[in-house]
Amino acid sequence: MAEKPALQHVASLDIGGTKMAACIADASGPLLRVTQSTMKSGSPDTIAQQGIQLIDVCCQKLQIDPAQIQAVGVSSCGPFEVRDGATGIVPPNLCGGLPSGDDLPNDWTFLPLESVLRERFAEVRVANDCVAALHGERAFGTAPANSIYVTWSTGIGFGLCVDGHILNGKVGNAGHAGHMLLSDTSDALCGCGNRGDLEGMIGGRNFGKHLRRPLEEIFRDAQQGDAAAMGAVQDAARWFGRALYNLTTILDTEAIFVGGSVWRYNEALLAPLVRKEIDTRFPALTHGVSVQGATLGELVTDIGAFALVMPQAWTIRWHTQRPWEKLHTLHLTDAA
């Protein structure tokens, strides 16, 4: 049997509720990253088609024949659902046909992903964005064998690693702890239909919506000493910290890596508030647990998507040279 030809280039897609990023890499590292606001109207395959289009833009800019791209790693918001043997997504932040989707311009309830991509690419690996991020942190960062990656962004999600094994679950939904129920009294409605779950109360899409103020304004006013805004931030940090404490006690975690725009832009304010929720409880289970920003920074999910499909021979070079730190990003308002 003939050997598979060695991969010269691989692609990654990072699909989020706010933006999508496509990137092309070779053995030397990522070559170009293209981003665009995630489309929220059209047919249900719009998201997958947008991803293909962005990969083609990367190829065009790099003067690479798109036919050379045979492998794509996908880091995507979830949850996932498997239909006809292929993984699709049912994200509350994109599907207007789900509860609390009245602010979205569509009636989507399921978005095909893997099936559409497989029409174009020979190898497709799809992982929850936080699971992919944890693959990246394990391969190229400092995440130990018992660690958590969590994003606090448009939504809230987790990647979980226990004894060196990154958890996937029956259809890839392990880590959807953003939908853990925390409050019986909160009327905060999550896009999934829950009231009082973590994402419903403090996810980026919902936090400002409940308070009827832009999220950026709340954090800005809190940093300037506004008591009401600071109270809202303290409440959010308390719920987030308690979620981290709960997972620490369940998984016997050593390190927690936090990414996402809400955390990244407000870490100095949030970190001590969140740490308090962990450090003041049951030291036999919480002593020595670290909480820090993602080692790979803003590109953690992109690099994690590459880690799903890149040849093993590339890994050592990337780990030592950290080539993504020089990556150029091009933002598109129109992918046409």
NORHUMO-V454215 format. One record per backbone hydrogen bond with DSSP energy under -0.5 kcal/mol. NH is the residue of the N-H (numbers start at 1). CO is the residue of the C=O. E is the energy in kcal/mol with one decimal. If there is no record, write none. Layout:
nh=[NH NH]
co=[CO CO]
e=[E E]
This chain:
nh=[10 11 12 13 14 15 15 16 16 20 21 22 23 24 25 26 29 31 32 33 34 35 36 37 38 46 47 49 50 51 52 53 54 55 56 57 58 59 60 61 62 63 63 64 68 69 70 70 72 73 74 75 75 76 76 77 81 83 83 86 88 89 90 94 95 96 97 98 101 104 106 111 112 113 114 117 118 119 119 120 121 123 125 127 129 132 133 134 135 136 137 138 139 140 141 141 143 147 147 148 149 150 151 152 153 153 157 158 159 161 162 164 165 166 167 167 174 176 177 179 180 182 183 190 190 193 196 198 199 201 202 203 204 205 206 207 208 210 211 212 213 218 219 220 221 222 223 224 225 226 230 231 232 233 234 235 236 237 238 239 240 241 242 243 244 245 246 247 248 249 250 251 252 253 254 255 256 257 258 259 262 263 264 265 266 266 267 269 270 271 273 274 275 276 277 277 278 278 279 280 281 285 286 287 289 290 292 294 297 299 300 303 304 305 306 307 308 308 309 309 310 314 315 315 316 317 318 319 320 321 322 325 326 327 330 332]
co=[25 71 23 73 21 13 75 14 19 36 14 34 12 32 10 29 26 24 24 328 22 330 20 332 18 43 44 45 46 47 48 49 50 51 52 53 54 55 56 57 58 59 60 59 65 66 9 68 123 11 125 13 73 74 127 15 88 81 86 83 81 111 79 91 91 94 108 95 98 101 104 89 110 87 87 113 114 115 116 117 117 70 72 74 76 128 129 130 131 132 133 134 135 136 136 137 137 145 161 255 159 257 157 259 151 155 151 175 149 147 165 145 162 164 160 165 168 173 175 176 177 196 196 188 194 190 188 180 178 197 198 199 153 154 203 203 204 206 207 208 208 214 215 216 217 218 219 220 222 221 226 227 228 229 230 231 232 233 234 235 236 237 238 239 240 241 242 243 244 245 246 247 248 248 146 146 290 148 292 150 152 152 260 261 262 263 263 266 266 267 269 270 271 272 273 274 274 275 275 276 278 282 282 283 286 254 256 258 294 296 297 299 300 301 302 303 304 305 305 306 306 311 311 312 312 313 314 315 316 317 318 322 323 324 33 35]
e=[-2.2 -2.4 -2.4 -2.3 -2.8 -0.5 -3.2 -0.7 -2.0 -2.9 -2.2 -2.8 -2.0 -1.7 -2.6 -2.0 -1.7 -3.5 -1.1 -2.1 -3.0 -2.4 -2.1 -0.5 -1.8 -2.2 -0.5 -2.5 -2.5 -2.0 -2.0 -2.4 -2.3 -2.1 -2.2 -1.9 -2.2 -2.4 -2.6 -2.6 -2.1 -0.9 -0.8 -2.6 -2.5 -1.5 -0.6 -1.1 -2.3 -2.3 -3.1 -3.3 -0.5 -0.6 -2.4 -1.9 -2.3 -0.6 -2.5 -1.8 -2.9 -2.4 -3.1 -1.9 -2.5 -0.9 -2.3 -1.3 -1.3 -1.9 -1.0 -2.8 -0.6 -0.7 -2.7 -2.4 -2.4 -0.5 -0.9 -1.7 -2.8 -2.8 -2.0 -2.7 -2.3 -3.0 -2.3 -1.9 -2.0 -2.2 -2.6 -2.4 -2.5 -3.0 -0.7 -1.0 -1.3 -0.6 -1.2 -2.1 -2.4 -2.6 -2.3 -2.5 -0.6 -2.8 -1.3 -1.8 -3.1 -2.6 -2.4 -2.8 -2.0 -0.6 -2.8 -0.5 -2.5 -1.3 -1.7 -1.6 -1.8 -2.4 -1.8 -0.6 -3.1 -1.9 -2.3 -1.6 -3.0 -2.0 -2.5 -2.0 -2.9 -2.2 -0.8 -3.3 -0.7 -2.5 -1.5 -1.0 -1.9 -1.8 -2.1 -2.2 -2.7 -2.1 -2.2 -1.1 -1.4 -2.8 -2.5 -2.3 -1.8 -2.3 -2.7 -2.1 -2.2 -2.7 -2.1 -2.1 -2.4 -2.9 -2.2 -1.9 -2.0 -2.4 -2.7 -2.2 -2.3 -2.4 -1.6 -2.7 -1.9 -0.8 -2.5 -1.2 -2.6 -3.1 -2.9 -2.8 -1.4 -1.2 -3.0 -2.2 -0.6 -0.8 -0.8 -0.6 -2.5 -3.0 -0.5 -2.5 -2.8 -1.5 -0.8 -0.7 -0.8 -1.0 -3.4 -1.6 -1.3 -2.1 -1.4 -2.3 -2.0 -1.8 -2.3 -1.8 -1.4 -1.2 -1.6 -2.8 -1.9 -2.0 -1.9 -2.1 -0.8 -0.8 -0.5 -1.5 -2.6 -1.7 -0.6 -1.0 -0.7 -0.5 -2.4 -2.7 -2.1 -2.5 -2.4 -1.6 -1.7 -1.8 -3.1 -3.5]
